[in-house]
Amino acid sequence: MDMGKKTVGVKRRLAKFLKANRRPPLWVILKTNRRFTRSPKQRNWRHKKLKV
Protein backbone atom coordinates (compact mmCIF):
# COMPACT_ATOMS: atom_id res chain seq x y z
CA MET A 1 0.00 0.00 0.00
CA ASP A 2 1.49 3.28 -1.07
CA MET A 3 0.55 5.68 1.71
CA GLY A 4 1.73 8.72 -0.24
CA LYS A 5 -1.21 8.47 -2.61
CA LYS A 6 -3.89 8.14 0.06
CA THR A 7 -5.95 11.05 1.30
CA VAL A 8 -5.97 12.12 4.93
CA GLY A 9 -9.47 10.74 5.50
CA VAL A 10 -8.50 7.29 4.23
CA LYS A 11 -5.39 7.28 6.42
CA ARG A 12 -7.46 8.20 9.47
CA ARG A 13 -9.92 5.40 8.77
CA LEU A 14 -7.06 2.94 8.33
CA ALA A 15 -5.59 4.07 11.66
CA LYS A 16 -9.00 3.56 13.31
CA PHE A 17 -9.18 0.02 11.92
CA LEU A 18 -5.65 -0.62 13.13
CA LYS A 19 -6.51 0.43 16.68
CA ALA A 20 -9.70 -1.64 16.66
CA ASN A 21 -7.76 -4.75 15.62
CA ARG A 22 -5.87 -4.99 18.90
CA ARG A 23 -6.68 -7.53 21.59
CA PRO A 24 -8.35 -6.46 24.85
CA PRO A 25 -6.04 -5.48 27.72
CA LEU A 26 -4.58 -8.27 29.82
CA TRP A 27 -6.50 -7.25 32.94
CA VAL A 28 -9.80 -7.75 31.07
CA ILE A 29 -8.76 -11.26 30.05
CA LEU A 30 -7.76 -12.11 33.61
CA LYS A 31 -10.83 -10.55 35.22
CA THR A 32 -13.22 -12.52 33.00
CA ASN A 33 -11.34 -15.82 33.46
CA ARG A 34 -10.30 -15.83 29.78
CA ARG A 35 -13.88 -15.68 28.58
CA PHE A 36 -12.99 -12.67 26.42
CA THR A 37 -9.68 -13.33 24.77
CA ARG A 38 -10.37 -11.41 21.60
CA SER A 39 -12.20 -8.26 20.64
CA PRO A 40 -15.40 -8.56 18.57
CA LYS A 41 -13.91 -6.19 16.01
CA GLN A 42 -10.71 -8.17 15.57
CA ARG A 43 -10.07 -9.40 12.06
CA ASN A 44 -7.40 -11.18 10.09
CA TRP A 45 -5.88 -9.35 7.15
CA ARG A 46 -6.24 -12.41 4.93
CA HIS A 47 -9.84 -13.31 5.78
CA LYS A 48 -11.69 -9.99 5.78
CA LYS A 49 -11.02 -6.98 3.59
CA LEU A 50 -11.80 -3.43 4.68
CA LYS A 51 -14.15 -1.01 3.00
CA VAL A 52 -12.10 2.17 3.28
Backbone as CSV, one residue per row, in Angstrom:
resi,resn,N_x,N_y,N_z,CA_x,CA_y,CA_z,C_x,C_y,C_z
1,MET,0.845,-1.188,0.000,0.000,0.000,0.000,0.884,1.244,0.000
2,ASP,0.717,2.046,-0.996,1.488,3.277,-1.073,0.739,4.366,-0.311
3,MET,1.248,4.736,0.858,0.545,5.681,1.709,0.642,7.114,1.187
4,GLY,1.593,7.367,0.287,1.733,8.723,-0.238,0.575,9.131,-1.133
5,LYS,-0.120,8.166,-1.691,-1.215,8.474,-2.614,-2.568,8.484,-1.931
6,LYS,-2.603,8.192,-0.641,-3.885,8.141,0.058,-4.233,9.497,0.663
7,THR,-5.517,9.788,0.712,-5.947,11.049,1.304,-5.915,10.936,2.824
8,VAL,-6.045,12.078,3.479,-5.969,12.118,4.934,-7.133,11.338,5.555
9,GLY,-8.309,11.448,4.958,-9.469,10.740,5.500,-9.298,9.236,5.464
10,VAL,-8.730,8.728,4.363,-8.501,7.286,4.235,-7.477,6.835,5.262
11,LYS,-6.427,7.632,5.447,-5.394,7.283,6.422,-5.963,7.244,7.830
12,ARG,-6.863,8.185,8.128,-7.463,8.200,9.470,-8.348,6.983,9.689
13,ARG,-9.085,6.589,8.644,-9.917,5.396,8.774,-9.067,4.142,8.924
14,LEU,-7.966,4.079,8.197,-7.064,2.939,8.334,-6.467,2.878,9.740
15,ALA,-6.132,4.036,10.302,-5.593,4.072,11.659,-6.652,3.623,12.668
16,LYS,-7.909,3.983,12.424,-8.996,3.562,13.305,-9.164,2.045,13.264
17,PHE,-9.092,1.465,12.051,-9.182,0.017,11.924,-7.999,-0.670,12.595
18,LEU,-6.834,-0.041,12.515,-5.645,-0.622,13.125,-5.779,-0.665,14.641
19,LYS,-6.331,0.410,15.233,-6.509,0.434,16.684,-7.574,-0.558,17.128
20,ALA,-8.625,-0.724,16.298,-9.703,-1.639,16.664,-9.265,-3.089,16.557
21,ASN,-8.184,-3.365,15.850,-7.755,-4.746,15.618,-6.933,-5.297,16.771
22,ARG,-6.678,-4.513,17.792,-5.868,-4.990,18.898,-6.695,-5.866,19.840
23,ARG,-5.993,-6.684,20.620,-6.683,-7.534,21.588,-7.073,-6.701,22.815
24,PRO,-8.010,-7.195,23.633,-8.349,-6.457,24.850,-7.175,-6.464,25.821
25,PRO,-7.152,-5.525,26.767,-6.043,-5.485,27.718,-5.979,-6.757,28.561
26,LEU,-4.799,-7.025,29.080,-4.581,-8.266,29.820,-5.453,-8.347,31.063
27,TRP,-5.707,-7.199,31.708,-6.504,-7.249,32.939,-7.941,-7.657,32.640
28,VAL,-8.444,-7.345,31.447,-9.799,-7.754,31.067,-9.848,-9.277,30.897
29,ILE,-8.814,-9.818,30.255,-8.763,-11.265,30.047,-8.696,-11.988,31.394
30,LEU,-7.891,-11.462,32.305,-7.756,-12.113,33.613,-9.021,-11.956,34.453
31,LYS,-9.648,-10.799,34.395,-10.832,-10.547,35.218,-12.013,-11.411,34.782
32,THR,-12.098,-11.735,33.499,-13.219,-12.521,32.998,-12.872,-14.005,32.878
33,ASN,-11.764,-14.417,33.512,-11.337,-15.822,33.462,-11.184,-16.328,32.029
34,ARG,-10.588,-15.516,31.194,-10.299,-15.827,29.782,-11.548,-16.070,28.954
35,ARG,-12.675,-15.556,29.392,-13.883,-15.680,28.582,-13.797,-14.773,27.364
36,PHE,-13.171,-13.599,27.539,-12.993,-12.669,26.423,-11.507,-12.585,26.110
37,THR,-11.097,-13.370,25.153,-9.680,-13.328,24.774,-9.460,-12.516,23.516
38,ARG,-10.537,-12.232,22.787,-10.369,-11.407,21.596,-11.518,-10.413,21.492
39,SER,-11.220,-9.312,20.811,-12.201,-8.256,20.641,-13.188,-8.651,19.542
40,PRO,-14.454,-8.219,19.628,-15.401,-8.563,18.568,-15.066,-7.911,17.229
41,LYS,-14.262,-6.861,17.259,-13.905,-6.190,16.007,-12.560,-6.661,15.463
42,GLN,-11.979,-7.668,16.075,-10.714,-8.168,15.568,-10.925,-8.888,14.259
43,ARG,-9.965,-8.760,13.365,-10.073,-9.399,12.063,-8.684,-9.813,11.617
44,ASN,-8.657,-10.751,10.682,-7.400,-11.180,10.092,-7.259,-10.532,8.724
45,TRP,-6.085,-10.104,8.393,-5.885,-9.354,7.146,-6.099,-10.230,5.922
46,ARG,-6.003,-11.541,6.079,-6.235,-12.409,4.931,-7.722,-12.728,4.752
47,HIS,-8.466,-12.813,5.845,-9.841,-13.308,5.777,-10.846,-12.215,5.419
48,LYS,-10.670,-11.029,5.961,-11.685,-9.992,5.785,-11.043,-8.715,5.258
49,LYS,-11.540,-8.209,4.166,-11.025,-6.977,3.588,-11.811,-5.784,4.101
50,LEU,-11.173,-4.637,4.147,-11.795,-3.427,4.678,-12.469,-2.636,3.559
51,LYS,-13.526,-1.948,3.932,-14.145,-1.008,3.002,-13.726,0.391,3.435
52,VAL,-12.662,0.887,2.849,-12.096,2.168,3.275,-12.643,3.274,2.489
